[in-house]
């Protein structure tokens, strides 16, 4: 039966079986709200990760070794420091200054705190004009008390004392705050690298916010000292009791000669980049750069790693490992970089005698496990692995007649991201001394490393690697 037109229009205007919309259940609304919140959280986490990756985790590397033709010599160090001091709007990474090979007249090696702490203290107490110190770790205890008291006393006696510390490593706002308050009150000039926000520049007692936040994400891991512009120290230990009590094993090198002027330039430019006062007036820095009576004949190069891709320390370490033909001895606590492991495997396979000294049980369990995952490959290549009974914290590489001593761990943080410092000695007698005074005594106290064989251990090591 057909519907008349008028009836069709009427039906169209009056919806049949009209039902009012049913409101969404409360539970459904809650789910939608939670999905929106979850999405916002996910976006925030991804954005935060990308920021952290860009600032702190990505690896940037520029050609940094060998030093370029215009690298700064010892004789140029004073002028370079003055020019740097006159610049405005300096960033922390502007200290990426290449240093030319130089010379040392005297090299002394010290093993463990009972040897190097008293010798460093003697140099501080004998200082007449200036003490410039870079220190990553300085935490509550007898050693920190000893050095803070000595630096305070020298400052009060008229010696200029300047100090660069890492906020995290030295616990500047935490347990070590009384040390820094006392030194500041005595006139010690202190600047701080802020690995965590907020980054603030200037002297510790009057620092101001740095809008660039250019220190965040990278530790200043350097440990070095220059006294009166005439002698320098470089090594791996902090001013902490465990380096004096037999639970952490470390070394320092003490040098005199022309290279000390470059160490002085490295300190003063770093101090200035963190907001410390350094005069750029012509001749103002001359007292810090005395020409040594004996510049020396031991070829010595100052190495630094500076975030942003300036990596002479990393690239020089690779170079001497790759060039080794007879011997390669490495003492290092956190040996996890695949490229470095590949290089020592290659050295062993081409006939170099390779001895790797590491911790029997490291203070860094993941790094320890990651290295042990590589034990089988290292041992199969002929690498001798020696496990030292306490935490091996020294950073020494001896390859034929070259030796590097400093702060550079063979992990991604030290090789690519942190501020690090070391000295490269290219002298057979110094390298032999390193073997005699560092390597052989340590091997005598160590036991051979063996590849893990238990399923649980192998899985754990693989996971951390």
MOMOWO-V759122 format. One record per pair of residues at least 4 apart in sequence whose ideal C-beta (glycine too) atoms are under 7 Angstrom apart, sorted by the first residue. I is the first residue (numbers start at 1). J is the second residue. Records with the same first field share a line. If there is no record, write none. Layout:
I: J + J
This chain:
3: 7 + 8
5: 9
6: 10
7: 11
8: 12
9: 13
10: 14
24: 28 + 29
26: 30
27: 31
28: 32
29: 33
30: 34
31: 35
32: 36
33: 37
34: 38
35: 39
36: 40
37: 41
38: 42
39: 43
40: 44
41: 45
42: 46
43: 47
44: 48
45: 49
46: 50
47: 51
48: 52
49: 53
50: 54
51: 55
52: 56 + 57
53: 57 + 58
54: 58
55: 216 + 217
56: 217 + 218 + 417
59: 412 + 416
60: 308 + 309
61: 309 + 311 + 416
62: 309 + 310
64: 310 + 311 + 312 + 315
65: 312 + 315 + 316 + 319
67: 71 + 98 + 99 + 100 + 101
68: 98
71: 98 + 99 + 100
72: 76 + 77 + 80 + 97 + 98 + 99 + 100 + 262 + 265
73: 100 + 102
74: 102 + 258 + 259 + 261 + 262
76: 80
77: 81 + 261 + 262 + 264 + 265 + 289
78: 82 + 285 + 286 + 289
79: 83
80: 84 + 97 + 265
81: 85 + 265 + 268 + 269 + 285
82: 86 + 280 + 282 + 285
84: 269 + 272
85: 272 + 278 + 279 + 280
86: 280
90: 94 + 272 + 273
91: 212 + 214 + 273
92: 214 + 215 + 273 + 274
93: 214 + 306 + 307 + 308
94: 273
95: 269 + 270 + 273 + 306
96: 306 + 308 + 310
97: 269
98: 312
99: 262 + 301 + 302
101: 299 + 301
102: 258 + 259 + 262 + 300 + 301
103: 257 + 258 + 259 + 295 + 296 + 297 + 298 + 299 + 300
104: 255 + 256 + 257 + 259 + 296 + 298 + 300
105: 256 + 257 + 292 + 294 + 295 + 296
106: 255 + 256 + 257
107: 253 + 255 + 298 + 425 + 430
108: 254
109: 251 + 253 + 433 + 434 + 437 + 438
110: 115 + 116 + 119 + 251 + 252 + 254
111: 115 + 251 + 437 + 438
112: 249 + 250
113: 117 + 237 + 243 + 244
114: 244
115: 119
116: 120 + 235 + 252
117: 121 + 143 + 244
118: 122
119: 123 + 254
120: 124 + 225 + 233
121: 125 + 146 + 150
122: 126
123: 127 + 227 + 231
124: 131 + 150 + 151 + 154 + 227
125: 150
127: 131 + 154 + 159 + 227 + 228
128: 159 + 228
129: 159 + 160 + 228 + 287
130: 159 + 160 + 228 + 229 + 288
131: 151 + 154 + 159 + 161 + 227
132: 162 + 225 + 226 + 264 + 267
133: 163 + 225
134: 164 + 222 + 223 + 224 + 267
135: 163 + 165 + 170 + 223 + 238 + 239
136: 166 + 169 + 170 + 219 + 220 + 221 + 222 + 223 + 238
137: 169 + 170 + 238 + 239 + 240
138: 144 + 165 + 170 + 176 + 179 + 238 + 239
139: 144 + 171 + 175 + 176 + 240
140: 144 + 175 + 176
141: 145 + 240 + 241
142: 146 + 241
143: 147 + 239 + 240 + 241 + 244
144: 148 + 176 + 179 + 239 + 240
145: 149
146: 150
147: 151 + 239
148: 152 + 179 + 182 + 183
149: 153
150: 154
151: 155 + 161 + 183 + 188
152: 156 + 182 + 183 + 186 + 188
153: 157
154: 159 + 161
155: 159 + 161 + 186 + 187 + 188
156: 186
161: 188
162: 189 + 271 + 276
163: 188 + 190
164: 191 + 220 + 270 + 271 + 274
165: 170 + 172 + 190 + 192
166: 170 + 193 + 195 + 219 + 220
167: 172 + 173 + 192 + 193 + 194 + 195
168: 195 + 196 + 219
169: 219 + 238
170: 176
171: 175 + 176
172: 176 + 177 + 180 + 192
173: 177
176: 180
177: 181
178: 182
179: 183
180: 184 + 190 + 204
181: 185
182: 186
183: 188 + 190
184: 188 + 190 + 204 + 205
189: 203 + 276
190: 203 + 204
191: 203 + 204 + 271 + 274 + 275 + 276
192: 204 + 274
193: 215 + 220 + 274
194: 198 + 199 + 200 + 215 + 216
195: 215 + 216 + 217 + 218 + 219
196: 216
197: 213 + 216
198: 209
199: 210 + 213 + 214 + 215 + 216
200: 207 + 208 + 209 + 210
201: 207 + 208 + 210 + 274 + 275
202: 206 + 207 + 208 + 275
203: 207 + 276
207: 275
210: 214
218: 307 + 417 + 418 + 419
219: 418
220: 419
221: 407 + 414 + 418 + 419 + 420
222: 407 + 419 + 420 + 421
223: 235 + 236 + 237 + 238 + 407
224: 232 + 233 + 234 + 263 + 421
225: 232 + 233
226: 232 + 260 + 263 + 264 + 267
227: 231
229: 260 + 261 + 264 + 288 + 289 + 290
230: 256 + 260 + 290 + 292
231: 254 + 255 + 256 + 260
232: 255 + 260 + 263
233: 252 + 254
234: 252 + 253 + 405 + 406 + 421 + 422 + 423
235: 250 + 251 + 252 + 253 + 405
236: 250 + 251 + 393 + 394 + 395 + 407
237: 243 + 250 + 252 + 393
238: 243
241: 245
242: 247 + 248
243: 248 + 250
246: 390
247: 390 + 391
248: 390 + 391 + 393
249: 388 + 390 + 391 + 392 + 393 + 394
250: 393 + 394
251: 394 + 396 + 405 + 438
253: 405 + 423
255: 259 + 260 + 300 + 423
256: 260 + 292
257: 292 + 294 + 295 + 296
258: 292 + 295 + 296
259: 263 + 300 + 302
260: 264
261: 265 + 289
262: 266 + 302
263: 267 + 302
264: 268 + 288 + 289
265: 269
266: 270 + 302 + 304
267: 271
268: 272 + 278 + 285 + 288
269: 273
270: 274
271: 276 + 278
272: 276 + 278
279: 284 + 285
285: 289
298: 425 + 427 + 430
299: 426 + 427
300: 423 + 424 + 425
301: 424
302: 423
303: 312 + 313 + 316 + 406 + 421 + 422 + 423 + 424
304: 312 + 313 + 420 + 421
305: 310 + 311 + 313 + 314 + 408 + 418 + 419 + 420
306: 310 + 419
307: 417 + 419
311: 315 + 416
312: 316
313: 317 + 406 + 408 + 420 + 422
314: 318 + 415 + 416
315: 319
316: 320 + 404 + 424
317: 321 + 397 + 404 + 408
318: 322 + 343
319: 323
320: 324 + 397 + 399 + 402 + 404
321: 328 + 343 + 344 + 347 + 397 + 399
322: 343
323: 399
324: 328 + 347 + 352 + 399 + 400
325: 352 + 400
326: 352 + 353 + 400
327: 352 + 353 + 398 + 400
328: 344 + 347 + 352 + 354 + 399
329: 355 + 398 + 435 + 439
330: 344 + 356 + 357 + 397
331: 357 + 392 + 394 + 395 + 396 + 438 + 442
332: 358 + 395 + 409 + 410
333: 359 + 362 + 391 + 392 + 393 + 409
334: 364 + 367 + 409 + 410 + 411
335: 340 + 358 + 371 + 410
336: 367 + 370 + 371 + 411
337: 341 + 410 + 411 + 412 + 415
338: 342
339: 343
340: 344 + 410
341: 345 + 374
342: 346
343: 347
344: 348 + 354 + 356 + 383
345: 349 + 377 + 378 + 381 + 383
346: 350
347: 352 + 354
348: 352 + 354 + 381 + 382 + 383
349: 381
354: 382 + 383 + 384
355: 384 + 386 + 439 + 443
356: 378 + 383 + 384 + 385 + 386
357: 386 + 388 + 392 + 439 + 442 + 443 + 446
358: 371 + 385 + 387 + 388 + 392
359: 368 + 387 + 388 + 391 + 392
360: 387 + 388 + 389 + 447
361: 368
362: 367 + 368 + 391
363: 391
364: 368
365: 369
366: 370 + 464
367: 371 + 411
368: 372
369: 373 + 460 + 461 + 464
370: 461 + 464 + 465
372: 452 + 461
373: 461 + 462 + 465
374: 378 + 465
375: 379 + 385 + 449 + 451 + 452
376: 380 + 451
377: 381
378: 383 + 385
379: 383 + 385 + 451
385: 448 + 449
386: 443 + 446 + 448 + 449
387: 446 + 447 + 449
388: 392 + 442 + 445 + 446
389: 445
395: 406 + 407 + 408 + 409
396: 403 + 405 + 434 + 438
397: 403 + 404
398: 403 + 431 + 434 + 435 + 439
401: 426 + 427 + 428 + 431
402: 424 + 425 + 426 + 431
403: 425 + 430 + 431 + 434
404: 422 + 424
405: 422 + 423
406: 420 + 421 + 422 + 423
407: 420 + 421 + 422
408: 414 + 415 + 420 + 422
409: 414
410: 415
411: 415
412: 416 + 417
413: 417 + 418
414: 418 + 420
425: 430 + 431
427: 431
428: 432
429: 433
430: 434
431: 435
432: 436
433: 437
434: 438 + 439
435: 439 + 440
436: 440
438: 442
439: 443
440: 444
441: 445
442: 446
452: 457 + 458 + 461
454: 458
455: 459
456: 460
457: 461
458: 462
459: 463
460: 464
461: 465
